[in-house]
């Protein structure tokens, strides 16, 4: 079993994304799930990546395995649950942005248990990545996440955490308690402004970065959408302007930022360079429909950076 730069843990889904064709009645089939998007984004930037999850024994699960194999993401840590199903979601678009509808209750990933984890696989990675959604899927999934973090911490593996708050999945008080617990154990925190504002009660972006650092994160990449990003550690802080682009669908842009950011940090980039790279990657990912298809390759990101 080869060691990976990154192991991501969570739920992958098959996506149906509304397009502008046919009066909005045509949907583009794609793929999603925040940690799977992250894994693919990191792999497209050259990182060695594996995924930890569970899928149903169904056509949608087989489609996801084929996707990971095409993308070079190792799926051998993904458990097949014959009693669960592979989750789906639908994306619609209007003047207020993009909106999600999910079919995921009692999905295979929500049925993950700690005994499904391969401790040696986690201990040999450089980074374990998970998200607020990974924690929120169910009580058993939450226990699985905490067990994976404990294995990683004991082995000296870095922990990367994207807050990705979804209040349809769990109450705010529970989310605050659980996310604060993970923040105390994570090395890299990848929050979005609205998420960490809801958790912390603060609103100013710099105050939100401070809150994450105060609660244990060593590195913070705060995603600000059209306002760019802030990357910081204990000694430096950089505000990064958003890269100019022509967005049509922001689905998965934050996941692309995170995957690219962590991949470039592991490749040896300085904090600012990794942040600029990730911001360009995230912007490029909004120029097509779907969470996965528009994620740029390293070659495309480097070409844009070279032209700036």
Protein Blocks (a to p, Z undefined) as FASTA:
>chain_A
ZZdfbdcdddddddddddfehhhpaccdddedjklmmmmmmmmnopacdddddddddfkl
mmmmmmmmmnopafklpccdfkbccddddddddfkbpcddddfehpaklmpcfklpcfkl
mmmpmbdcddfklmmmpmklmmmmmmmmmmmmmnopacdddfkpafklpcfklmmmmmmm
mmmmpfbdcddfklmmmmnopabfklmmmmmmmnopabdcddehjnopadddfkbccddd
ddddddfbfghklmmmmmmmmmmmmnopafklmmmmmmmmmmmmmmpgcjklmpccfklm
mmmmmmZZ
